Every structure is written in C-alpha cells, then in structure tokens.
Amino acid sequence: MPRSSRRPTHAGSWYEDDGNRLASQIQQWIDAVPTPKGSHARAIISPHAGYSYCGHVMAHAYKQISSDQVSRVFVLGPSHHHYTRRCCLSPASSYNTPLGPIEISQDVYQELNDTGEFDVMDIDVDEAEHSLELQMAYLAYTMRGKRFQLVPIMVGSLTPEREAAYGRLLAKYIDEECNIFIISSDFCHWGSRFSYTFNDSSKGPIYKAIEWLDTQGMDIIEQGDPKAFTEYLRIYGNTICGRHPIGVFLNVIRSCRTKFQISFENYDQSSRVLTFRDSSVSYAAAIVTATADS
C-alpha cells in the first residue's frame, strides 16, 4: 500500500489548528466531566461534528479511557462523500494532528488487507472525510506521552449481512485488552436540509420528539443487539450517520469472547428545534466496558 501522511484538513475550521489552544479547549471539556467511577473503557461512541458543537459531549467518552492500558486504537467512521459497499483502509502511514502525528499500525493493516475484504481509499478521499479525523485530536490529547498505534477504518454503506461479516472479522481484536475501539457517529440530523423531519407532537416541542427518537436508538444500542438496531432504523429512518460503524461494532461484541456493557453517558443537540424551518444535529457519547464475568 502507498505510504504518506494524512493532513489534518479540517483543522482551522472544524476545530483549532493551534496545538496549545486546542489542548486547552479539550482539557476544559475533560475537566467539566465528573471523574469516572467505573472501569476503563474498551470502546467508546463519540460524535464527530465541529468541536464547538460537540467537544463537550466527546469529553464524556474520552475521559473514560485509561491511556496506560492502551497500545492500539481502532477508529470506525462512516463515509460521508465516497460511496462504497465495503470498508476502506487509509493509504497513509500516519494521521497528522495539531497535537502531533499518530502512526498507523501497518501490521494490523496488512492483516486486514490480506483478508480481501477491505479496499484502500485514495488519499484525497481520506482527507475529505471528517468522521475519522475529528476523533484524532481528542485521541492524541487523551494518549499524550503514551506510545500507541492507530487502525482507522472508513465504513461504507453496508448491508446487515456485511456488518455481521466485518464484525466477525474484527472481533478478535477487541478481545485483546490493549486495544480499544472508537465508533465515530453523530445522531439525528433533523430538518429539511437533511430531508428528515420526524415529529411526534405528543412528546412536546419538536426537539423533545427528536430526543425521544434518539433515546429509543440509544436504548437499543445499549442492548447490544444488531438486529434490533437494524429494525429500529427501518421503522424510524433515523439519520444516524454512523449507523453502519455502530452496526459493525454491535456485531463485533456479539462475535468476541469478552462480555461487554454499553452505557450512554451524555446527549445534546446543536440547537433546540421548535419549527419546521429549524434544523439540528444530535450528539451522544457512550462507553463500553468489560463485564465482571468476562
């Protein structure tokens, strides 16, 4: 596979491009989150919008990561611009961030590439996609001073059967305690510009109906049942942009040996929708921990 360094193309617009200011912002968000009482997160679900919108939500997931216990990080993000029915690997050898570069694990990439189930995206496709990049600065800050490697995977528009197949393929990696998974996803994209205007007036204002809709999805994700999540999406059509990475991950934890518990810790919306002229995007943070009987 070609070797290059992926530029942080969304720095300076979606988040700070100055490392010192960026670190200060992330630290403020982290400090505002109560100290975790549970165990180290073996996976998280984290949003990927501009940090001014969702940085405070991301902190609820990232604060649960114990950097001393991590040597490899898998990041699964959706494809917003490049249509594919498969999962894709980066052509780069590292992801640059304003807080320094993160090296990609070429050993794991070779293992995945050898399965024949992954494509390698062009560097311009990689640099256009924000779902992976928006995790990188937060990850670099969380892991500062620690040696670790990255496994970024862009997840295409998969059928439930393909989500299950990729879940089985990746399951062995989450059984290794030194690995963590980051699932990059925003939740409901509501408004005419997203061609989605679900409403149930019995829930109160529109933003409350959106919250109810997202909560139904989060409850099902916490159950860890990929088929139930697929059915929820079929019924409501909720515009969860990371639905395929989430679907893959639910199949990962169904196929691995370790038993996990998923818990959503925080939820917010970019704005409070009151009329059909408004729009919003929802953000949620979840942590995934191994259960005591694992």
Rosetta blueprint (number, residue, H / E / L):
1 M L
2 P L
3 R L
4 S L
5 S E
6 R E
7 R L
8 P L
9 T L
10 H L
11 A E
12 G L
13 S L
14 W L
15 Y E
16 E L
17 D L
18 D L
19 G H
20 N H
21 R H
22 L H
23 A H
24 S H
25 Q H
26 I H
27 Q H
28 Q H
29 W H
30 I H
31 D H
32 A L
33 V L
34 P L
35 T L
36 P L
37 K L
38 G L
39 S L
40 H L
41 A L
42 R L
43 A E
44 I E
45 I E
46 S E
47 P L
48 H L
49 A L
50 G L
51 Y H
52 S H
53 Y H
54 C H
55 G H
56 H H
57 V H
58 M H
59 A H
60 H H
61 A H
62 Y H
63 K L
64 Q L
65 I L
66 S L
67 S H
68 D H
69 Q H
70 V L
71 S L
72 R E
73 V E
74 F E
75 V E
76 L E
77 G E
78 P E
79 S L
80 H L
81 H L
82 H L
83 Y L
84 T L
85 R L
86 R L
87 C E
88 C E
89 L E
90 S L
91 P L
92 A L
93 S L
94 S E
95 Y E
96 N L
97 T L
98 P L
99 L L
100 G L
101 P L
102 I E
103 E E
104 I E
105 S L
106 Q H
107 D H
108 V H
109 Y H
110 Q H
111 E H
112 L H
113 N H
114 D H
115 T L
116 G L
117 E L
118 F E
119 D E
120 V E
121 M L
122 D L
123 I H
124 D H
125 V H
126 D H
127 E H
128 A H
129 E L
130 H H
131 S H
132 L H
133 E H
134 L H
135 Q H
136 M H
137 A H
138 Y H
139 L H
140 A H
141 Y H
142 T H
143 M L
144 R L
145 G L
146 K L
147 R L
148 F L
149 Q E
150 L E
151 V E
152 P E
153 I E
154 M E
155 V E
156 G L
157 S L
158 L L
159 T L
160 P H
161 E H
162 R H
163 E H
164 A H
165 A H
166 Y H
167 G H
168 R H
169 L H
170 L H
171 A H
172 K H
173 Y H
174 I H
175 D L
176 E L
177 E L
178 C L
179 N E
180 I E
181 F E
182 I E
183 I E
184 S E
185 S L
186 D L
187 F L
188 C L
189 H E
190 W E
191 G E
192 S H
193 R H
194 F H
195 S L
196 Y E
197 T L
198 F L
199 N L
200 D L
201 S H
202 S H
203 K H
204 G L
205 P L
206 I H
207 Y H
208 K H
209 A H
210 I H
211 E H
212 W H
213 L H
214 D H
215 T H
216 Q H
217 G H
218 M H
219 D H
220 I H
221 I H
222 E H
223 Q H
224 G L
225 D L
226 P H
227 K H
228 A H
229 F H
230 T H
231 E H
232 Y H
233 L H
234 R H
235 I H
236 Y H
237 G L
238 N L
239 T L
240 I L
241 C L
242 G L
243 R H
244 H H
245 P H
246 I H
247 G H
248 V H
249 F H
250 L H
251 N H
252 V H
253 I H
254 R H
255 S H
256 C L
257 R L
258 T L
259 K L
260 F E
261 Q E
262 I E
263 S E
264 F E
265 E E
266 N E
267 Y E
268 D E
269 Q E
270 S L
271 S L
272 R L
273 V L
274 L L
275 T L
276 F L
277 R L
278 D L
279 S L
280 S E
281 V E
282 S E
283 Y E
284 A E
285 A E
286 A E
287 I E
288 V E
289 T E
290 A E
291 T L
292 A L
293 D L
294 S L
